Amino acid sequence: MDLKLYYDKVRQAEKAILDEFPLVISSETADGGKAGTRTEVPRRIAAKLIVDGLARLATPEEVKSFREALEEAQRLAEKAAAAAQVQIAVLSRVELEQLKNSSQTKD
């Protein structure tokens, strides 16, 4: 293998990629690599994966669905974090009655 030719191909592929962190879709490989895994990687690594035949650039539709899935996952994580922050206070009956009385007197 001519390394100069290989790295020229990597540089050309890198120039063709517009995004700083493009989304690549993995290809099935003989050593057990699964096809269809979506990953954001730096431009240089994406170019190397493409030249090696291990991945391809995602289509705009695939990028859109990936971003939407990320946003949904972030929303769910924020919701779970907010739910985990719920604080519960245990009051005795006397304290509860005092709170009720103090709120009624303010009205």
C-alpha positions in Angstrom: 0.0 0.0 0.0 1.3 3.4 -1.0 1.0 5.5 2.1 1.4 8.8 0.2 -1.6 7.9 -2.0 -3.6 6.8 1.0 -3.1 10.0 3.0 -3.8 12.1 -0.2 -7.1 10.3 -0.4 -7.8 11.1 3.3 -6.9 14.8 2.8 -9.2 15.0 -0.3 -12.0 13.3 1.6 -11.5 15.7 4.5 -11.7 18.7 2.3 -15.0 17.4 0.9 -16.6 17.3 4.3 -18.1 20.6 5.3 -19.1 20.0 8.9 -16.6 20.2 11.7 -18.2 17.1 13.4 -20.0 15.2 10.6 -22.3 12.3 11.3 -21.1 9.0 9.9 -23.0 5.8 9.5 -20.9 2.6 10.0 -20.7 -0.2 7.5 -20.7 -3.9 8.2 -17.1 -5.2 8.5 -15.6 -8.6 8.3 -14.2 -8.3 11.9 -17.7 -7.9 13.4 -18.5 -4.2 12.9 -22.2 -3.4 12.9 -23.8 -1.6 10.0 -25.9 1.5 10.8 -24.3 2.8 13.9 -24.5 6.6 13.8 -21.6 8.6 15.3 -20.5 12.2 15.3 -16.7 12.4 14.8 -14.1 15.0 13.9 -13.7 15.7 10.2 -10.3 14.0 10.0 -11.5 10.8 11.5 -14.6 10.8 9.3 -12.4 11.1 6.2 -10.3 8.2 7.4 -13.3 6.0 8.1 -14.7 6.8 4.6 -11.4 6.1 2.8 -11.1 2.8 4.8 -14.6 1.9 3.8 -15.7 1.6 7.4 -18.4 4.3 7.2 -20.2 6.7 5.0 -21.4 10.2 5.5 -25.0 10.5 6.7 -27.7 12.0 4.4 -29.4 15.2 5.4 -32.5 13.3 6.4 -30.4 11.0 8.6 -28.7 14.0 10.2 -32.1 15.6 10.9 -33.5 12.4 12.6 -30.3 12.0 14.6 -30.5 15.6 15.9 -34.2 15.2 16.7 -33.4 12.0 18.7 -30.6 13.8 20.5 -33.0 16.7 21.4 -35.6 14.3 22.6 -33.1 12.4 24.7 -31.8 15.6 26.2 -35.4 16.7 27.0 -36.1 13.4 28.7 -32.9 13.6 30.7 -33.7 17.2 31.9 -37.2 16.0 32.8 -35.8 13.1 34.8 -33.3 15.4 36.5 -36.0 17.8 37.5 -38.2 15.0 38.8 -35.2 13.8 40.9 -35.0 17.3 42.5 -38.5 17.1 44.0 -38.1 17.7 47.7 -40.5 16.2 50.3 -40.9 17.5 53.8 -42.3 15.3 56.5 -44.4 17.3 59.0 -46.0 16.3 62.2 -49.7 16.9 62.7 -49.0 19.8 65.0 -46.8 21.5 62.3 -49.4 20.9 59.6 -52.1 22.5 61.8 -49.8 25.5 62.4 -49.3 25.9 58.7 -53.0 25.7 58.0 -53.8 28.2 60.7 -51.1 30.6 59.6 -52.3 30.5 56.0 -55.9 31.1 57.0 -55.0 34.1 59.1 -53.1 35.7 56.1 -56.3 35.5 53.9 
